[in-house]
Amino acid sequence: MKLKATKMITRVIVGFGATSITNQIVRNNVVPGSLFQKITITAAMIAAGAMLGETLGTYTDDKIDEIVELVEDSKDVTPLPV
């Protein structure tokens, strides 16, 4: 349960960050000239932010799984005698 919660929280944080970054990039570089462009640019910005958030969410899930696996594997290591 903790792992699922950690992944979900990470996905939400990364998703918001990705959307925010995408929005700022578009707003700083694209000047819509008409209402149609405002609508299409906004829709594309939302889609790009969601796509980036989903991709980064998958990436962070994989990294969390790798960390969990490393921790689990480290429990099986026999310490060297001192």
C-alpha positions in Angstrom: 0.0 0.0 0.0 2.8 2.4 0.8 4.4 1.8 -2.5 1.2 2.5 -4.4 0.7 5.7 -2.4 4.3 6.8 -3.0 3.9 6.2 -6.8 0.6 8.1 -6.9 2.0 11.1 -5.0 5.1 11.1 -7.2 3.0 10.9 -10.3 0.8 13.8 -9.2 3.8 16.0 -8.3 5.6 15.2 -11.5 2.4 15.7 -13.6 1.8 19.1 -12.2 5.4 20.1 -12.7 5.4 18.8 -16.3 2.2 20.6 -17.1 3.5 23.8 -15.5 6.8 23.7 -17.4 5.0 22.9 -20.7 2.6 25.8 -20.2 5.4 28.3 -19.5 7.3 27.2 -22.5 4.3 27.6 -24.8 3.3 31.0 -23.2 6.8 32.4 -23.5 7.2 31.3 -27.1 3.9 31.3 -28.9 1.7 34.4 -29.5 -1.7 33.5 -30.7 -3.1 35.9 -33.2 -6.8 34.8 -33.3 -9.4 33.2 -31.1 -9.0 30.0 -33.1 -5.3 30.0 -32.4 -5.9 30.6 -28.7 -8.2 27.6 -28.6 -6.0 25.3 -30.5 -2.8 26.3 -28.7 -4.5 25.9 -25.3 -5.8 22.4 -26.3 -2.3 21.4 -27.6 -0.7 22.8 -24.5 -3.0 20.7 -22.3 -2.4 17.6 -24.3 1.4 18.1 -24.4 1.4 18.6 -20.6 -0.7 15.5 -20.0 1.4 13.4 -22.4 4.7 14.6 -20.7 3.2 14.0 -17.3 2.1 10.4 -18.2 5.6 9.7 -19.7 7.4 11.0 -16.6 5.0 9.2 -14.3 5.9 5.9 -16.0 9.6 6.8 -15.7 9.3 7.6 -12.0 7.3 4.5 -11.3 10.1 2.4 -12.9 12.8 4.2 -10.9 10.8 3.7 -7.7 10.5 0.0 -8.5 14.3 -0.2 -9.1 15.0 1.5 -5.7 12.6 -1.0 -4.0 14.4 -3.9 -5.7 17.8 -2.6 -4.7 16.7 -2.2 -1.1 15.2 -5.7 -1.0 18.3 -7.2 -2.6 20.5 -5.4 0.0 18.6 -7.2 2.8 19.8 -10.5 1.4 23.5 -9.6 1.4 25.5 -11.2 4.2 27.7 -8.7 5.9 31.4 -9.2 5.9 32.9 -10.2 9.3 34.8 -7.4 10.9 
